[in-house]
Amino acid sequence: MKPVLVSKPQIYEPSYIHPSAQIGEGTRIGAFCDIGKNVVIGKNCNIQAHVTISNETVIGDNVFVGPATSFFNDKYPVYGPLKAPVVCDNVIIGGHASIGPGVKVGEWAVVCMHSNVTADVPEETVVKGNPARLYMTRKQYDEKARMYSAHQKYWANYEDEEG
Ligand SMILES: CC(C)(COP(=O)(O)OP(=O)(O)OC[C@H]1O[C@@H](n2cnc3c(N)ncnc32)[C@H](O)[C@@H]1OP(=O)(O)O)[C@@H](O)C(=O)NCCC(=O)NCCS
């Protein structure tokens, strides 16, 4: 599908972006997203396909949001009041996660795929599960990810040499 450039962010069609939403430079919005009224998304974010972001949600800079994740703002639907989530800078959210009404995801936190986040996530922590609970620290996550990545590269090179 052809990307459509709307000011500097890159937005893939079809996606609905409410005209009042603000999207920072270098941010990429995948296809089939629904971005509500007064949503603010910072710079250099990667919002993957099928993400639903409810009205008034605030997302910082350098945030990754995996596919089919949803942000909610209505704790007791039809009664209100609405309270949107806030996601701070440098957060990673896996695919199919749910970020509940009024929840704050602290800076450098990681939300594992399919997590159901019902309470604030402290900065630099990793949460998983339903309801999402502490899994490890961001430092441990980064170490694990680096080791995994190095291991994959080692075997890729090894296979090249062998082949
Ligand atoms: C954070 C993440 C990397 C964790 O990986 P990990 O720490 O290497 O986890 P492991 O595979 O070693 O599994 C450890 C345990 O946690 C469990 N687990 C792993 N991911 C889980 C998740 N998202 N939710 C609940 N449990 C999970 C495993 O089942 C395993 O449980 P066990 O010890 O009872 O067998 C991974 O869960 C994740 O969310 N990745 C993001 C994927 C994604 O959405 N990508 C988006 C772009 S495609």
PDBQT file of the ligand as one rigid body, heavy atoms in Angstrom, charges set to zero:
ROOT
HETATM    1  C1  LIG A 201       8.698  -8.952  26.489  1.00  0.00    +0.000 C 
HETATM    2  C2  LIG A 201       8.924 -10.219  25.758  1.00  0.00    +0.000 C 
HETATM    3  C3  LIG A 201      10.065  -9.954  24.797  1.00  0.00    +0.000 C 
HETATM    4  C4  LIG A 201       9.267 -11.290  26.809  1.00  0.00    +0.000 C 
HETATM    5  O1  LIG A 201      10.165 -12.217  26.305  1.00  0.00    +0.000 OA
HETATM    6  P1  LIG A 201      11.080 -13.138  27.255  1.00  0.00    +0.000 P 
HETATM    7  O2  LIG A 201      11.394 -12.457  28.549  1.00  0.00    +0.000 OA
HETATM    8  O3  LIG A 201      12.229 -13.562  26.433  1.00  0.00    +0.000 OA
HETATM    9  O4  LIG A 201      10.092 -14.290  27.597  1.00  0.00    +0.000 OA
HETATM   10  P2  LIG A 201      10.361 -15.835  27.422  1.00  0.00    +0.000 P 
HETATM   11  O5  LIG A 201      10.020 -16.214  26.043  1.00  0.00    +0.000 OA
HETATM   12  O6  LIG A 201      11.719 -16.174  27.968  1.00  0.00    +0.000 OA
HETATM   13  O7  LIG A 201       9.263 -16.423  28.407  1.00  0.00    +0.000 OA
HETATM   14  C5  LIG A 201       9.422 -16.369  29.819  1.00  0.00    +0.000 C 
HETATM   15  C6  LIG A 201       8.086 -16.688  30.467  1.00  0.00    +0.000 C 
HETATM   16  O8  LIG A 201       7.196 -15.573  30.286  1.00  0.00    +0.000 OA
HETATM   17  C7  LIG A 201       6.044 -16.006  29.544  1.00  0.00    +0.000 C 
HETATM   18  N1  LIG A 201       5.739 -14.916  28.623  1.00  0.00    +0.000 N 
HETATM   19  C8  LIG A 201       6.509 -14.445  27.599  1.00  0.00    +0.000 A 
HETATM   20  N2  LIG A 201       5.899 -13.420  27.004  1.00  0.00    +0.000 NA
HETATM   21  C9  LIG A 201       4.722 -13.246  27.655  1.00  0.00    +0.000 A 
HETATM   22  C10 LIG A 201       3.657 -12.342  27.489  1.00  0.00    +0.000 A 
HETATM   23  N3  LIG A 201       3.686 -11.394  26.554  1.00  0.00    +0.000 N 
HETATM   24  N4  LIG A 201       2.631 -12.405  28.333  1.00  0.00    +0.000 NA
HETATM   25  C11 LIG A 201       2.580 -13.355  29.308  1.00  0.00    +0.000 A 
HETATM   26  N5  LIG A 201       3.566 -14.250  29.509  1.00  0.00    +0.000 NA
HETATM   27  C12 LIG A 201       4.621 -14.189  28.685  1.00  0.00    +0.000 A 
HETATM   28  C13 LIG A 201       6.447 -17.291  28.837  1.00  0.00    +0.000 C 
HETATM   29  O9  LIG A 201       5.329 -18.074  28.596  1.00  0.00    +0.000 OA
HETATM   30  C14 LIG A 201       7.374 -17.889  29.863  1.00  0.00    +0.000 C 
HETATM   31  O10 LIG A 201       6.594 -18.449  30.894  1.00  0.00    +0.000 OA
HETATM   32  P3  LIG A 201       7.091 -19.781  31.660  1.00  0.00    +0.000 P 
HETATM   33  O11 LIG A 201       8.377 -19.405  32.342  1.00  0.00    +0.000 OA
HETATM   34  O12 LIG A 201       5.975 -20.046  32.606  1.00  0.00    +0.000 OA
HETATM   35  O13 LIG A 201       7.272 -20.809  30.618  1.00  0.00    +0.000 OA
HETATM   36  C15 LIG A 201       7.700 -10.673  24.935  1.00  0.00    +0.000 C 
HETATM   37  O14 LIG A 201       6.690 -11.092  25.835  1.00  0.00    +0.000 OA
HETATM   38  C16 LIG A 201       7.031  -9.567  24.147  1.00  0.00    +0.000 C 
HETATM   39  O15 LIG A 201       6.040  -8.993  24.555  1.00  0.00    +0.000 OA
HETATM   40  N6  LIG A 201       7.545  -9.246  22.956  1.00  0.00    +0.000 N 
HETATM   41  C17 LIG A 201       6.925  -8.233  22.098  1.00  0.00    +0.000 C 
HETATM   42  C18 LIG A 201       6.334  -8.882  20.850  1.00  0.00    +0.000 C 
HETATM   43  C19 LIG A 201       5.591  -7.860  20.054  1.00  0.00    +0.000 C 
HETATM   44  O16 LIG A 201       4.473  -7.497  20.372  1.00  0.00    +0.000 OA
HETATM   45  N7  LIG A 201       6.197  -7.347  19.008  1.00  0.00    +0.000 N 
HETATM   46  C20 LIG A 201       5.554  -6.299  18.230  1.00  0.00    +0.000 C 
HETATM   47  C21 LIG A 201       6.055  -6.238  16.805  1.00  0.00    +0.000 C 
HETATM   48  S1  LIG A 201       5.668  -7.705  15.907  1.00  0.00    +0.000 SA
ENDROOT
TORSDOF 0
